[in-house]
Amino acid sequence: MHPFESLVVREGSVGIHWFGQSTFGLKDAQGTIVQVDPYYPHERPADRFIHARPPLHEASLHTDFVLLTHDHGDHTCTESIVRIAAAYPDVQIVGPAESIQRVRSAGITATATAIAAGDAATLGNMTAHAVYAKPPEGLPNDDIAPPDVTHLGYVVEAGDVRVYISGDPVNTFAEHEALLAPIRALTPDIGLLTNHPSEGEFPFFAGSAKMASALGLKAAVPAHYACFVARNYDPQEWAAALAGVKPLIISYNQSAVYSAR
């Protein structure tokens, strides 16, 4: 049994396991486990991957649901989803249409459901509300072209706690009320935030901090690092940019329990 399965999560709390990159596990007080963007490729050349071994053997962690943010290889990894579905055939998969099409094209027979921004999906005792991470029309005034695939984020209700999963947000996300307002209306408590200090696709540290504040988050977790050699950063530098939002830095491949109370 994976340690995350035995993690004690009481009412009013949520368990969060960070597997590196933007791969997370969520566990509620009833024991439902959701994997977000599971990414555990077995071929890991040293010039590309920081860690020689994948952070999870898929069969070791009972998984009830898989939640996908967008159809890029490090977020919709059919290699990993195939192994999850083989070990847990009752797993249910939720994600944008392109991700679901990729899952079906890979021959994965688990229940797979497409979701769009503004929709909600029931994940056992949890509910995932889909929001945009990148607007489908792009941001012409910011010289940002339309994304190649649908990019979603989610606010997941886990009992009394609401967890915002950013997916891969557009760089200037914090400057656009049309992107912020639907998330803020869902009153998330904690955010799992993709950012980077210099790579322009995602918010820089200052932009991530502004995003966290604008959404009214109480706490935030940095994501999208500790996987690829060329896409790594120091989470303490990210944390230093936050203002009025508590940083929660989860060590690589470790768990934390968060309570909004």
Summary of the structure (lengths in Angstrom):
residues: 261
radius of gyration: 16.8
end to end distance: 29.5
largest distance: 50.1
contacts: 926
relative contact order: 0.17
helix: 22%
strand: 29%
